[in-house]
């Protein structure tokens, strides 16, 4: 599950490598989510690819909601399997 981020205390720009560390995921997984939610990295004034704070927050929120929904669905599925009355 994607970790909690303290949105108010975030810096203005995160490189792709920094986002991978923040989200605790591999670059290929970050790319998958970026493409899935159509939130793409941009270049900063130094030529580094990454995400501005606003876009990073959007991406984080979408991933969080999707993962939370999947976890909820799995818990419901598993609870039905274990319940002899289901």
Wavefront OBJ file of the C-alpha trace (Angstrom):
o trace
v 0.000 0.000 0.000
v 1.277 3.465 -0.882
v 2.484 5.342 2.223
v 0.913 8.474 3.713
v 2.400 11.781 2.519
v 2.305 15.031 4.481
v 0.966 17.218 1.649
v 1.418 20.627 3.337
v 5.132 20.018 3.972
v 6.062 18.802 0.506
v 8.660 20.567 -1.610
v 7.713 22.063 -4.992
v 9.276 19.429 -7.285
v 10.282 15.751 -6.985
v 12.447 13.822 -9.447
v 11.301 10.412 -10.632
v 13.835 8.712 -8.335
v 12.555 10.726 -5.353
v 8.956 9.802 -6.162
v 9.897 6.109 -6.306
v 11.390 6.403 -2.810
v 8.397 8.389 -1.498
v 5.854 5.955 -2.925
v 8.024 2.907 -2.083
v 7.684 1.489 -5.595
v 9.823 0.556 -8.559
v 10.198 2.909 -11.513
v 8.221 0.556 -13.786
v 5.287 0.639 -11.349
v 5.413 4.439 -11.142
v 5.438 4.589 -14.938
v 2.404 2.287 -15.056
v 0.417 4.510 -12.691
v 1.593 7.671 -14.433
v 0.320 6.375 -17.770
v -2.849 4.895 -16.278
v -3.891 8.178 -14.661
v -2.380 10.365 -17.401
v -0.179 12.323 -15.005
v 3.187 12.541 -16.702
v 6.597 13.761 -15.537
v 7.851 17.118 -16.773
v 11.310 18.706 -16.938
v 12.346 21.270 -14.368
v 14.600 24.245 -15.100
v 17.657 22.043 -14.512
v 16.607 19.361 -17.006
v 15.486 16.794 -14.413
v 12.328 14.819 -15.084
v 9.838 14.622 -12.267
v 6.560 15.869 -10.860
v 5.555 19.284 -9.548
v 3.923 19.123 -6.114
v 0.384 19.600 -7.450
v 0.692 16.768 -9.981
v 2.452 14.500 -7.488
v -0.385 14.988 -4.998
v -2.953 14.122 -7.691
v -1.050 10.972 -8.649
v -0.591 9.931 -5.022
v -4.287 10.441 -4.288
v -5.414 8.375 -7.289
v -3.037 5.523 -6.446
v -4.091 5.616 -2.793
v -7.797 5.443 -3.651
v -7.281 2.580 -6.092
v -5.187 0.568 -3.651
v -7.609 1.218 -0.788
v -10.510 0.017 -2.941
v -8.594 -3.117 -3.948
v -7.732 -3.848 -0.307
v -11.368 -3.420 0.672
v -12.526 -5.738 -2.119
v -9.949 -8.359 -1.111
v -10.978 -8.163 2.539
v -14.617 -8.631 1.585
v -13.775 -11.565 -0.680
v -11.607 -13.201 1.970
v -14.183 -12.701 4.707
v -16.835 -14.438 2.594
v -14.500 -17.399 2.089
v -13.904 -17.831 5.795
v -17.514 -17.325 6.900
v -19.358 -20.658 7.005
v -22.703 -18.820 6.674
v -21.811 -16.995 3.461
l 1 2 3 4 5 6 7 8 9 10 11 12 13 14 15 16 17 18 19 20 21 22 23 24 25 26 27 28 29 30 31 32 33 34 35 36 37 38 39 40 41 42 43 44 45 46 47 48 49 50 51 52 53 54 55 56 57 58 59 60 61 62 63 64 65 66 67 68 69 70 71 72 73 74 75 76 77 78 79 80 81 82 83 84 85 86
